[in-house]
Amino acid sequence: MSNLSDRQKALLKAIIEEYINSAEPVGSEVIERKHNLGVSPATIRIEMGKLTEAGFLRQPHTSAGRIPTSVGLRLYVQELMKEKQVPVTAEVSIKESLWQQRLQRERVLKEAVKALAQKCSMLGMAVTDDGETYYAGAANILDWPEFYDIDVARFVLSLFDEDPRLQEIIGKAQGSDPIHILFGEELGFEYLRSTGFVFTRFELGPKIGVLGIVGPARMNFALVLPYVKYVRDLVYEAGTHWV
């Protein structure tokens, strides 16, 4: 648990959710206008400064606004965010498309990454422990400002072209958490600084690996995480047909 006050948590949550929606640095005037935190603009600015000093926010360039760091985003996911539910219509459509392929392992994984790509509007991926790689939605990332830089987009897409760096990135996830979140600024690759990875271990009969998405670091985790979990569970269920 963090040592932040309730007011600081509310402010950090508001800033992060504004940033997720806008991709722009968030200033105190936006928070004052759109969020009823019950404090003065001066207090908001003071607290933003404290959150910046503590490493939860940073101030890009000379802008008066702030954006969350990977530390701030991780705290948001762990403590401040409330996960949403996958819409029933989405559950049905994903299960129908995946179930049609449930007797063919390769097609199950192809449908799984396709579903994640479509529902999250990002790049869906699956990597098996024996080196097979599946991905879908490569064009989706080009709709996000973080990937307007062609060098960033090229670097991310090259990860899925027999590139050992993808395995290196996956290997950075430590611990037994069911869902792993990696932020680009933690990975040591300059072109990944604005990106994020969300993945989980999957079992598909005897085949195991990781399944998830790649997108901007400011992705809508409240909905992305439930989608990743739901698709993972469907893949596992499909695998029981071969046991």
N, C-alpha and C positions, 0 to 999 in steps of 0.2 A: 504493500500500500504506500502511496505517496504521502509526503508531509505537507501537502498543500492545504490551505484553508478551503472551506466550502465555497467562498466567494471566488477564490483563484481557480478552483475546479470549474465553476460555472462559467467563468470568463474564458478559460482555456477551451472548454467545450464549444462555446459560442464562436470563438475565433476559428477553431478547426472546422466546424461545420460550415462556416462562411467560406473558408478557403476551399473546402471540398467542392462547393457549388460554383465558385467563381474563378479559381486558379490564380487569384490576384492577392497581393498582400492586403491584410485586413487592418484598417485604421480604427482608432477609438471612436470616431464619429459614426462609423457603420454600426459598431456594437451599441452605442448609445441610442441610435435611431431604431434599431431593429430588435434589440433584446432588452427586456425589462429586468435589469440586474439590481435595480434599487440603489445605485450609487451614482455619484457625480462624474462628469467627464474627466475631471482631474484625477479622481480616484482610479478610474479605468486606466488612464495613462500610467499612473504610478504602478498599478498591479501588472500591467503589460511589461513595464520595465523590470519588475521583479521576476516575472516568468522568463524573460529574456536572459537575465543574469543567471537564472537557475538552469538554463539549457533547454527549456521546453519550447521556446520561440526563438526566432532569429529575425534580424532586420536586413533584408536584402538591399544591397546598394545604399542609396541615400533616402530610400522611401521611408515615409513615416509609418507605413504599415508593417505588420509582422506576418510571418508564416511559421507553421509548426516545424520543429525538427523531428527527426526520427524518434527521439526520446518523448517528445510531446505526443506524437501520433501513437506510439506504443502505449502510453498511459491512457490515451483516449480509448483505445480498443479494449484495454484490460479493465478500466475502472469507470469510464464515463459514458460509454456508448451502450445503447440498448439495441440488441439485434432485432431485425425485422423478421417476419415470416415470409417464406417463399409463397407467392400467390398460388391458390389452388389450381387456377388455370395453367400456370407455368408448371406446377408439379405434374399435372396430367399430360401436358404436351411433351415434357422431357421423358417421362416414363414410357409413353407410347412409342416415341422414336427410338429410345434405347432398347425397349423390350423386343422390338422387331428384329434386333440383331443379337439377342442374348445368347444364341447358340454358337456365335463366332467371336472369339476373344478380340481379334484385331478390330472388328467392326464395332464392338461394344466400346472400346477405347476411342475410336474415331467419333462415335456419336457422343460420347461423354465430353470430349474436348470441344466439339461443335456446339453442344448445348451450353457449356460454360461461356464460350465466346459470344454466342448470340444473346444470352440472358444478361451477361455482365457488360457487353459491348467492349470487350477487351480481347486479349489473346489467350485462348485456352490451351493448356499443355498437359501432356502425360509422358513420363519417362519411366520405363521399366528398369528393374535392377539389372537386367541383362542387356541394357543399352538401347532398347527400342525407343524411339522418340515419335510422339504424335503431337501435332498442333493444328489449330484452326483459328481463324479470325485475325490473321496478320494485318489485314487492311483496317481493322477496327482501331488499332492503336494510332493510326494516322489522323484520327478525328480528335485526338487529345492534344492540347497545346504543348505538353511536355515532349511530344514526339515530332513536332514541326521541324526541329533540327534534324536534318537528314543523317548526320553522323550518329545521333542517338538512335534513330529508327534502324539504321543499318547495323549498329552494334547489337541491338536487341534481337533482330531477326537472324543475325549470324550465329547466335547462340544455338539455334536449332538446326544448324548445318554441320553436323558431325563435329561440333566444337566442344572440347573438354571443359571450357569455362562454365558451361551449364551445370555439369556435374560438380564442379568446384563450388558454384553458388549454392546448389542444393545441399552440399556437404557442410555448409556453414550453419545450417539449422541444427541447434543443439537441444537436447532434452526430449522428453516423452510427450510433449503437448500434442493433442490430436490435430491441431492446426498450427502451421508455422507461417509467420509473417517476417519477411526480410525487406528492409528498406535499402534502396540503392546507395545512400550516403554511408551505409555501414559496410559495403561490400568491397570497397577499394578500387572500383572501376569508375573513372571520371564520367564516362558516358551513361552510367547507370544512376547517377546521383538523384535524378528526379523520378525514378521508377520504384515500383514495389512488386513483390512476389508474394502470393498467397498459395500455399499448397498443403496437401495432406497425404498421408500414406494410404494406398489402396490395396485391396486384395481382390483378385479376379481369378478364382480357382487357385491354381498353383502359381499364377503370375502375380508379382507384387511390384510396387514402385510408388511414384508420387504423381499426384493429380492436382491441377490448380490453374491459376491464371497469372498473367503478367500485365501490368498496367501502370498508371501513374501512382506515385506514392500517396496521393490524396484520394485514392479510390474510395468509393462508398462502402466501407467495411461492414456497416450494419446490414447490408443486403448481400454483399459478396460472400461473406463467411457462410451464411445459411445456404446459399447456392452450392458452394464447394462441398459442404457437408452432405447436402441432399444428393448430389450427383455421386459422391463417394459411396454413400449407402446403397444407391441403386446399382452401382458397379459390383459391390460386394454381393448383393442379392442375386444379380445375374450370374455371378460365379458359383453360386450354390447349385446351379443346374449341372455342374460337372463333377460335383463331389460324390 
